[in-house]
Amino acid sequence: MTTPPTADAPQRMHAIVQDRAGGPEVLTLTEVERPVPGPVEVLVKVHAAAVNPTDWKTRARGRFAIGTTPPFTVGHDVSGVVEAVGPGVTRFKPGDEVYGMPRFPQPASAYAEYLTAPPRHLARKPAGLDHIHAAAIPLAGLTAWQALVDTADVRPGQRVLIHAAAGGVGHLAVQIAKSRGAYVIGTAGAAKHDLLRELGADELIDYRTQDFAEAVRDVDVVLDAIGGEYTTRSFATLRRGGILVSLPSSATYPTAEAEAAGVRAGFMLVEPDHTALEALTALVEAGKLRVLVDAVFPLADAAKAHELGETGRTTGKIVLSVLPG
């Protein structure tokens, strides 16, 4: 006979935990103590958590960018329901459906049944969107929004080149740029061109058969999600005074080359922002933003989700289903 827990006993939950650096096999489903919301925090019952490249890179190196080391739980994107609120919270109440990218780049521990988050790192889930698709938006959507809107200030009539246009960030960036009235050019394999046209791309370059640096000219904004030689080769596509926003970080960013080409260039890192999340929500609810989900795995199969993600062959996002709904 099992003895029932006392009222003050810690409550438990399931989470994906890794205790060392390594491949997907280090991700294990473990029973751990459920977090308790502190002052100005909410406790979220997680329904879905998206998988992002930063997750498998963190897993492989065994530490977060800020230095946190194992054991830990990866994952930043989340959609769920507020279970409880800590002292001082006024934005949400228990029962509210929310989504977001809390604490980035610090650990959010989203591959779990519950997490705590600052309320201003979350927004109300878009009406009519299920948790699976809502969880796929925050990190990629905020990255695209902060690059194109906050950094590049894309305006109607401008020409925008988006590399890896069918990727997690790219397919949302295509739609965000189009919603701003831009002429959108994307690089992607030919098999994905019809889909990208449906999402609003005006012109597409098959990177396997065409050299984008020769095919594209007079661009106002480049969103570079690839890095390396793509960055320097993209300078030739920009008009003088144009801007390139790079997502992959580099210790040797080609600032001198950008200056010589008469363009602006820089690296940006996404950050939690409930105002931008609410702007993305408005686009979703207006039918101007659609998130693509390539595959859904149960929480226990997080390792399989990472294996798929690391192939680089997905279109859109991979999501872990934690609770139904």
Disulfide bonds with the S-S distance in Angstrom:
none
